[in-house]
Amino acid sequence: MSVQAYILIQTEVGKASSVANAIKSIPGVSLAEGVTGPYDVIMRAEAPSMEEFGRVILSKVQAVPGITRTLTCPVTN
């Protein structure tokens, strides 16, 4: 069973667009868009396992310049 999650991202001022564009190129990411509110970018991603999700997707997301904080929300269905 695959793991799917939304990741809410806070960025440095003025970096939401560049962060969203960088995240879109990460394999496993199906959505990355700028939003308004307490977070600047929301993304959705999928991986075969939680281990793979952390190793392949989260580690690459956290390496994107301009990100200050993330919140991962796994899909439960």
KEKE-3310 file (N, C-alpha, C; in steps of 0.2 Angstrom, whole numbers, plus 5000, padded with zeros to 4 digits):
npx = (5004:5003:5010:5003:5003:4999:5009:5012:5019:5030:5038:5052:5050:5043:5047:5039:5034:5046:5049:5038:5039:5052:5049:5039:5047:5052:5052:5038:5030:5014:5007:5010:5007:5006:4998:4987:4987:4992:5002:5013:5015:5007:5008:5007:5011:5017:5023:5030:5031:5032:5045:5052:5045:5050:5064:5066:5057:5054:5067:5072:5063:5065:5078:5076:5080:5074:5064:5056:5049:5040:5025:5019:5005:4999:4988:4973:4965)
npy = (4994:5011:5026:5042:5059:5076:5091:5105:5120:5133:5147:5158:5176:5181:5169:5159:5156:5151:5141:5132:5129:5122:5111:5104:5097:5086:5069:5059:5069:5076:5087:5105:5120:5138:5145:5155:5161:5154:5145:5144:5137:5122:5105:5089:5072:5055:5039:5022:5017:5022:5023:5025:5037:5046:5046:5048:5058:5068:5072:5078:5088:5096:5100:5111:5127:5141:5137:5137:5130:5114:5105:5089:5080:5065:5055:5047:5038)
npz = (5000:4996:5002:5004:5006:5011:5011:5020:5018:5024:5018:5015:5014:4999:4992:4989:4975:4969:4977:4975:4962:4961:4969:4961:4952:4959:4960:4962:4967:4965:4965:4968:4974:4976:4990:5000:5017:5033:5028:5014:5003:4996:4995:4987:4988:4984:4988:4988:5001:5019:5023:5011:5007:5016:5014:5000:4996:5006:5011:5000:4998:5009:5007:4998:4994:5003:5011:5026:5036:5038:5037:5038:5032:5032:5021:5025:5020)
capx = (5000:5007:5009:5001:5003:5000:5014:5011:5026:5031:5044:5055:5046:5044:5050:5033:5034:5052:5049:5033:5042:5057:5046:5036:5051:5054:5048:5033:5026:5009:5004:5014:5004:5006:4992:4987:4986:4998:5007:5014:5014:5004:5010:5004:5016:5015:5028:5028:5032:5034:5053:5053:5043:5055:5071:5066:5053:5055:5073:5073:5059:5068:5084:5074:5081:5069:5059:5058:5045:5035:5020:5017:4999:4997:4981:4971:4960)
capy = (5000:5017:5032:5048:5065:5083:5094:5112:5123:5140:5149:5165:5181:5181:5163:5154:5154:5147:5134:5128:5127:5117:5105:5101:5093:5080:5063:5057:5075:5076:5094:5110:5126:5143:5147:5161:5159:5153:5142:5148:5132:5115:5100:5082:5067:5048:5034:5015:5016:5028:5024:5028:5044:5050:5046:5051:5065:5073:5074:5082:5094:5100:5103:5116:5134:5146:5134:5138:5125:5110:5100:5083:5077:5059:5054:5041:5033)
capz = (5000:4995:5007:5001:5011:5009:5015:5021:5018:5025:5015:5017:5011:4992:4989:4987:4968:4967:4981:4972:4955:4963:4972:4956:4949:4963:4958:4967:4969:4960:4966:4972:4972:4981:4993:5005:5024:5037:5024:5008:4997:4998:4990:4988:4986:4985:4988:4990:5008:5023:5023:5004:5007:5020:5011:4993:4995:5012:5011:4994:4999:5014:5004:4993:4997:5004:5015:5033:5040:5034:5041:5034:5034:5029:5019:5029:5017)
cpx = (5004:5005:5008:5001:5002:5005:5013:5018:5026:5038:5046:5050:5048:5047:5045:5034:5040:5052:5044:5036:5048:5054:5042:5040:5054:5049:5044:5028:5021:5006:5009:5011:5005:4999:4993:4985:4992:5003:5007:5013:5011:5006:5007:5009:5014:5022:5026:5027:5033:5041:5055:5051:5048:5062:5071:5062:5054:5062:5075:5069:5063:5075:5083:5076:5075:5063:5061:5054:5041:5031:5018:5010:4997:4990:4979:4966:4963)
cpy = (5006:5022:5038:5053:5072:5086:5101:5115:5130:5142:5156:5170:5181:5175:5158:5151:5149:5141:5130:5125:5121:5111:5101:5096:5087:5074:5061:5063:5076:5083:5099:5116:5131:5144:5153:5158:5158:5149:5145:5143:5125:5111:5093:5077:5060:5044:5027:5014:5022:5029:5028:5036:5048:5051:5049:5058:5070:5076:5079:5089:5099:5103:5109:5123:5138:5143:5135:5133:5121:5106:5095:5080:5071:5058:5047:5036:5027)
cpz = (5000:5001:5003:5007:5007:5014:5014:5022:5019:5022:5017:5012:5003:4989:4987:4980:4967:4971:4977:4966:4956:4965:4966:4952:4953:4961:4964:4969:4963:4960:4970:4970:4978:4984:4998:5012:5028:5034:5017:5002:5000:4993:4992:4985:4987:4984:4990:4997:5012:5023:5016:5004:5011:5016:5004:4993:5000:5012:5005:4995:5004:5012:4999:4997:4998:5009:5022:5038:5036:5039:5037:5037:5030:5027:5023:5026:5014)
residu = (MET:SER:VAL:GLN:ALA:TYR:ILE:LEU:ILE:GLN:THR:GLU:VAL:GLY:LYS:ALA:SER:SER:VAL:ALA:ASN:ALA:ILE:LYS:SER:ILE:PRO:GLY:VAL:SER:LEU:ALA:GLU:GLY:VAL:THR:GLY:PRO:TYR:ASP:VAL:ILE:MET:ARG:ALA:GLU:ALA:PRO:SER:MET:GLU:GLU:PHE:GLY:ARG:VAL:ILE:LEU:SER:LYS:VAL:GLN:ALA:VAL:PRO:GLY:ILE:THR:ARG:THR:LEU:THR:CYS:PRO:VAL:THR:ASN)
# end
